[in-house]
Amino acid sequence: MFHQSSKQIFLGIFVALLLIAMPVYAVKNFKISKYRGGHQIWFEAEDFDELNPDTDYYYQVVDADGAFGQAITRSGGSGGMIRWTFDISAADGRRGKWYFWGRILNPDNRSDFMLVEGDPGDAEIPAGPPFPGGSGEAPFVKDDDRIFEDNVGPPWGWTGKSYVNLEGHVKELQDGQNTMYIFNREGNKTVFWDVFMWTDRSHYVPNDEDYRNAKIFVLSTASNPSPANGAIIRDTWVSLNWTPEGLVASHDVYFDEDSDDVNAGTGGTFRGNQTSNHFLVGLPGCPYPDGLVPGTTYYWRIDGVETDGVTKHRGTVWSFFIPSSKAYNPVPPDGAKFVAAGVTLTWAAGLGAELHTVYFGDDPETVANAVGGIPQMLTRYFPGELEFDRTYYWRVDEFDGAATHKGDIWSFTTMPADALERPSAVSTFHCIGVYWSPQGGSADKDVLVDYRPKGTSEWLQALTMRYNPISTTTEDKADYRGSIVNLTPETEYEIHLTLERTSETSTLEARTWSEDFPIGVTVKVDNQTGQYDITVSGTADAYLLYDGTDSTINVNNNSDYCIFINASYVVVRGFNLQGARKHGIYIEGGHDIIIEDCDISDWGDSDSGGIFGTNFRSGIFSPYLELKRVIIQRCKIHHPRYDTNSWAEGHNGYHPKGPNCIAFRDSAGNNVIRYNECWSDAEHYFKDPIAYRSNASYRGFPGPDSDIYCNYVADCWDDGIEAEGGGQNVRIWNNYMERCLTAIGNAPISIGPTYIWRNVSGESYCLRYKYGHFLKMGYAKGLEWMTGHMYVFHNTILQPDGKGFGGLGCARQVRYIYHCTTRNNILHVRETDAVSISYRGSDNDFDYDLHSKNVPARHESHGIKGIPTYVAGAGFDLTTMTGNFQLEKSSVGYDAGELIPNFSDGYTGVAPDMGAHESGWDDMEFGVNAYQ
């Protein structure tokens, strides 16, 4: 009889399961979760087997086959009672409707009561037997405080909204203390509950997997550190403040610049015990009376001490940084190479700096000894157009109103003059983007691409690169652009390029990314109820890890963001993020940012009186145009606060407007979005889960040299993945998409190439239009934007119960397709469709596809028209996030594809199968647990 809450009780959830007859700290273990959305507090019977049997406890706790732990049995006779007292305000919960669920082991018992005393107006519940309803006593009043009076439900089933009147399982809880009781009038020693749950969201129905995924809540001694963990303090004194957690009477304070000593409580770091929750340092009469030292990181810890003076609860080590009086964090970084000749220099101001004087040149001694420069107020400097292939030196002196602090000497080297004629490469974990502008390139000559792991002898073929300079922009990086895919991380590759039918060749080396990022300092972040700012950067050799494992930031709609980022070389790991007014994570600036293992929900505001959400509010969002190398992996992003309008519901027009999961605006690219799960429910649909803008542009989403793969994407009124705009070496593969209008939006691709391969789509659904395209195709604001190439290989359109997607550029309408090559796709569209590929467009090459409906004339000379047959048991398994989509040996399309270099490697049989899943391969995997 539980239900889930849309209020932010999730992590702070210090629901203090405090038993009245025991010391207040006797029982602290319970479980918390927001798995599949909302906030849940879980109680297990075995958590309460130490209650005093002479007072509140009348039930036996025994082992039961199949139970999660020990289950409660009825004691018989005159009945019994169990009582829990919990405080939702201590957990940042708010008064209002809450929902109760319980897992039932016995379907036949109908003599039990669940009661809650949730507000002062509730009737006082008796402290012991006999209870009302027996021996002539009047029964409890259901409308007042009784939650249920029977255990209806299947064996081991969850009783609640699904089985019993919803009204019978709703309770108005009050701010602060609430009390939950379980009674029974008679007993027959029959096993009944073993798990209970409270939640504040009405649309959630629990299951056993949710309980298994819930985490044990560990009592914390303090939270909400001020200054925030990892903050930059621009002064030499600070007031430390924190929010006490738990029923502690006083606090032990530890403070020092040595993190190991603070962690161990040694070396004089203990600063005393006090009852107040603030502490001054850096002032006379306080620790560090002469002031804190600029350029130093300080660490502090707060341990809670209970009333006995002996029982202590260890706190987390927090830190803050006081910058040096000198300028720091130069951009470009010191020693950088291949810097653009038109670079603008920036830096972080030193402590107290009011004016900045920049010295710049190509001689290090001259820059080091320069004096008399002109001060400026801005922390940026444009040196003018620089020469190619030259090393420059620069220094920034800071004036703080009293003294000038001479800066360090930094340097960088600009790119060579012939850089555009030399081949270059941009790597990710599994792909390398290749760029080359050889002499003599032309539309009738391709570039042949061969590659091999360095140190091996066999050269392998990659897909050729087509000549395609885009004369209307400088965003295209070379005349020839292409990708080598399906590579091994942290591997050096040799790449050999040949301009077709010429003697023009070139060789380069490139290394794929390592999946192990070097961690320098780890900042452990505890539960927060306010926005957490990340403004301190790591380095390429020592990333700064912000570790939120088992921690929740629940801002309860009081802050725009849960996490704010303006930093580089940082890892943001393991956070549960809830309640952001706008975006769960907001990236204002930076690069080389890793966001992983996070759970983000309940974000966004409304621009329509609480009906629909404001457009583009996202779980992870950035408008920063120079954003690059952001990795979002193994995150669950789900259940925004507000819904999106469908194409049938007016909301400033009929195009869907509402929340996204991940959104970058026209970023500089080289981003990776992988192994994520983006889903919701029917009342909280997304606009486009993985998408942003601008489609009529030369950048767009996700930016050049970016990968999107192995994600599960569902529940949107428009495009599941919208990769539109420049599309320059953008690669999309191995994703599963369902319950969307369009699976992948690619309208238009202005630079290219974009590669789309081995993706699978399930059910398509949208009000008004009913269903949409597998690939959108088409243009935005005009055909002039359709100038980039696309490659579409080995994808599968499933038709579960005939409710799948339409084909390429076709479903309810036929759209334009330009510069597109397809091979080995299963284009099984709905029976009512007329075509599998739109017939509008030019410069296309459609062939070797299995298509159930018509295709453009003079195409698919080796294609097959028919309906695929899959192996027994084929399909997608939502519980495991895996799927088998292999063709039967007797099916059309089996062993009927064309070998595509670098894309069909490893096939079995005489030729590659058509579709995403080759016969004999392991099941395809998607989401947070894929390919670990």
BELHUMO-V575014 format. One record per backbone hydrogen bond with DSSP energy under -1.0 kcal/mol. NH is the residue of the N-H (numbers start at 1). CO is the residue of the C=O. If there is no record, write none. Layout:
nh = [NH | NH]
co = [CO | CO]
This chain:
nh = [3 | 5 | 5 | 6 | 9 | 17 | 18 | 22 | 26 | 31 | 32 | 33 | 37 | 40 | 41 | 42 | 43 | 45 | 47 | 48 | 49 | 51 | 55 | 57 | 58 | 60 | 62 | 67 | 71 | 72 | 73 | 79 | 82 | 84 | 86 | 88 | 92 | 93 | 96 | 98 | 99 | 100 | 101 | 101 | 102 | 103 | 104 | 113 | 114 | 115 | 116 | 117 | 122 | 134 | 137 | 145 | 146 | 147 | 151 | 157 | 159 | 163 | 164 | 168 | 169 | 170 | 171 | 173 | 178 | 179 | 180 | 181 | 182 | 183 | 184 | 185 | 192 | 194 | 196 | 197 | 198 | 199 | 211 | 212 | 213 | 214 | 215 | 217 | 223 | 224 | 226 | 230 | 231 | 233 | 238 | 240 | 241 | 242 | 243 | 245 | 248 | 249 | 250 | 251 | 252 | 253 | 254 | 255 | 256 | 262 | 263 | 264 | 265 | 266 | 269 | 271 | 274 | 279 | 281 | 282 | 286 | 291 | 292 | 295 | 296 | 298 | 299 | 300 | 301 | 303 | 304 | 305 | 306 | 309 | 313 | 318 | 320 | 321 | 322 | 328 | 331 | 335 | 336 | 339 | 343 | 345 | 346 | 347 | 348 | 351 | 353 | 354 | 355 | 356 | 357 | 359 | 361 | 367 | 368 | 369 | 376 | 381 | 386 | 389 | 392 | 393 | 394 | 395 | 397 | 398 | 399 | 400 | 405 | 410 | 412 | 413 | 414 | 415 | 419 | 422 | 424 | 426 | 428 | 432 | 433 | 434 | 435 | 436 | 441 | 445 | 447 | 448 | 450 | 451 | 452 | 454 | 456 | 460 | 462 | 465 | 468 | 473 | 480 | 482 | 484 | 487 | 490 | 493 | 494 | 495 | 496 | 497 | 498 | 499 | 500 | 502 | 506 | 508 | 510 | 512 | 513 | 520 | 523 | 525 | 528 | 532 | 534 | 538 | 539 | 543 | 544 | 545 | 546 | 547 | 548 | 551 | 553 | 554 | 555 | 557 | 558 | 562 | 563 | 564 | 565 | 566 | 567 | 569 | 570 | 571 | 572 | 573 | 574 | 576 | 577 | 578 | 581 | 582 | 583 | 584 | 585 | 586 | 587 | 588 | 589 | 592 | 593 | 594 | 595 | 596 | 597 | 599 | 600 | 601 | 602 | 604 | 613 | 614 | 616 | 617 | 620 | 621 | 622 | 627 | 629 | 631 | 632 | 633 | 634 | 636 | 637 | 638 | 641 | 645 | 649 | 651 | 660 | 661 | 662 | 663 | 665 | 666 | 668 | 670 | 672 | 673 | 674 | 675 | 677 | 678 | 679 | 684 | 686 | 687 | 690 | 691 | 697 | 701 | 705 | 707 | 708 | 709 | 710 | 712 | 713 | 714 | 716 | 717 | 718 | 720 | 721 | 722 | 723 | 725 | 726 | 729 | 730 | 730 | 731 | 732 | 733 | 734 | 736 | 737 | 738 | 739 | 741 | 742 | 743 | 744 | 745 | 750 | 751 | 752 | 754 | 755 | 756 | 757 | 758 | 760 | 761 | 762 | 764 | 765 | 766 | 769 | 770 | 771 | 774 | 775 | 776 | 778 | 785 | 786 | 787 | 788 | 790 | 791 | 792 | 793 | 794 | 796 | 797 | 798 | 802 | 803 | 806 | 808 | 809 | 811 | 815 | 817 | 819 | 821 | 822 | 823 | 824 | 826 | 827 | 833 | 836 | 837 | 838 | 845 | 850 | 851 | 852 | 854 | 859 | 860 | 864 | 866 | 871 | 874 | 875 | 877 | 881 | 882 | 883 | 884 | 888 | 891 | 894 | 896 | 897 | 903 | 904 | 907 | 914 | 915 | 921 | 924 | 926 | 927 | 930]
co = [99 | 39 | 200 | 200 | 7 | 15 | 85 | 19 | 23 | 42 | 215 | 40 | 34 | 33 | 198 | 31 | 196 | 194 | 44 | 45 | 46 | 48 | 52 | 52 | 81 | 73 | 71 | 64 | 62 | 193 | 60 | 76 | 182 | 180 | 178 | 176 | 89 | 88 | 173 | 171 | 199 | 169 | 1 | 197 | 159 | 195 | 157 | 183 | 148 | 181 | 145 | 179 | 119 | 131 | 134 | 141 | 141 | 114 | 109 | 154 | 102 | 160 | 160 | 165 | 166 | 167 | 98 | 96 | 86 | 117 | 84 | 115 | 82 | 113 | 80 | 111 | 72 | 103 | 43 | 101 | 41 | 99 | 207 | 208 | 209 | 210 | 32 | 30 | 243 | 527 | 241 | 319 | 228 | 321 | 281 | 279 | 226 | 277 | 223 | 221 | 246 | 305 | 305 | 274 | 303 | 272 | 301 | 269 | 299 | 258 | 259 | 260 | 261 | 261 | 266 | 253 | 251 | 240 | 238 | 287 | 283 | 288 | 236 | 322 | 322 | 320 | 256 | 318 | 254 | 252 | 313 | 250 | 311 | 306 | 304 | 300 | 298 | 231 | 296 | 348 | 346 | 411 | 333 | 413 | 340 | 381 | 331 | 379 | 328 | 324 | 350 | 399 | 399 | 376 | 397 | 395 | 393 | 363 | 364 | 365 | 356 | 345 | 341 | 415 | 412 | 361 | 410 | 359 | 357 | 405 | 355 | 403 | 398 | 394 | 392 | 336 | 390 | 339 | 416 | 418 | 435 | 433 | 431 | 484 | 426 | 482 | 424 | 480 | 438 | 442 | 465 | 498 | 496 | 460 | 494 | 492 | 453 | 451 | 449 | 447 | 479 | 470 | 436 | 434 | 432 | 430 | 513 | 510 | 452 | 508 | 450 | 506 | 448 | 504 | 446 | 499 | 497 | 495 | 493 | 491 | 428 | 543 | 545 | 547 | 552 | 562 | 564 | 568 | 542 | 518 | 569 | 521 | 571 | 523 | 573 | 548 | 576 | 528 | 578 | 579 | 555 | 584 | 584 | 532 | 586 | 534 | 589 | 591 | 592 | 544 | 594 | 546 | 596 | 551 | 599 | 553 | 559 | 560 | 560 | 618 | 619 | 563 | 621 | 565 | 565 | 628 | 629 | 570 | 631 | 572 | 633 | 575 | 636 | 577 | 639 | 580 | 643 | 605 | 658 | 614 | 661 | 585 | 663 | 624 | 669 | 593 | 672 | 595 | 674 | 598 | 677 | 600 | 603 | 657 | 646 | 653 | 617 | 689 | 689 | 620 | 622 | 693 | 627 | 704 | 630 | 707 | 632 | 709 | 635 | 712 | 637 | 681 | 715 | 659 | 720 | 662 | 695 | 724 | 728 | 671 | 731 | 673 | 733 | 676 | 736 | 678 | 739 | 686 | 687 | 742 | 743 | 690 | 745 | 748 | 699 | 753 | 727 | 753 | 706 | 755 | 708 | 757 | 711 | 760 | 713 | 763 | 718 | 718 | 773 | 774 | 721 | 725 | 726 | 726 | 789 | 730 | 791 | 732 | 793 | 735 | 796 | 737 | 803 | 740 | 770 | 767 | 766 | 769 | 807 | 807 | 744 | 816 | 782 | 783 | 785 | 749 | 819 | 754 | 821 | 756 | 823 | 759 | 826 | 761 | 799 | 800 | 772 | 836 | 775 | 813 | 809 | 840 | 842 | 790 | 845 | 792 | 848 | 795 | 850 | 830 | 854 | 854 | 808 | 820 | 825 | 864 | 827 | 834 | 856 | 846 | 849 | 851 | 886 | 871 | 884 | 882 | 877 | 877 | 924 | 875 | 869 | 888 | 891 | 893 | 912 | 900 | 900 | 904 | 893 | 824 | 918 | 883 | 881 | 710 | 927]
